[in-house]
Amino acid sequence: MAARCRNAGWDHERALRAEGHRLIAGVDEVGRGCLAGPVVAAAVVLDPQRPIAGLRDSKQLRPEPRARLARMVAERALDCGLGVVEAEEIDRTDILRATLRAMREAIRALRSAPDFVLVDALRVPGVGVPQRALVKGDEVSATIAAASILAKVYRDEMMRAFHVVYPAYRFDANKGYGTTDHLLALRRFGASPLHRQTFRGVLRPAGPGDRADLRSR
């Protein structure tokens, strides 16, 4: 377990800089396995002159240090971009296509095009720059870890805001994942407009009257 909690390394970034690459973007996503809410991707270009200690897979961090690191990434990175794909499009296409679109949008949201992209586990078509998919990238690349932290914190804030509108599902606590309480709420109230209707566990869509009731609970 201790090995899994190590900070992400810089080996891939150092090797790429030695080859002449300067704007190296790390890309990661959050929310693929959720029953509700969007999938969110982030792209981050770190500044090697302003290192950030403690970068690692966002899932290994508690909320407070994760939020602190996200602020540091936003302040110190050379560039950051976000991509968001909503549940409706996830249902219309599928979660993999939606994830890849979110990643493309995050890369395109960067102010300057990167000259190399490191991606957690996937290859992103249509970005027009060299890229490398890294297995467990958020554990082995600090740049991907920074993207995972930024995406996680941004999406968590979105889900807390959605909780205000649809409190019955406790999105503030489960962030859209299929927890026991979330599944029980789905059985009791049906699905909200934020739910992914094609995902197992989302049992049925709510009718207009149900949706009005959910907003007031």
Beta strands, then each sheet from edge to edge (+ up, - down):
strand 1: 24-30
strand 2: 39-45
strand 3: 79-85
strand 4: 116-120
strand 5: 131-134
sheet 1: 3+ 2- 1+ 4+ 5+
end
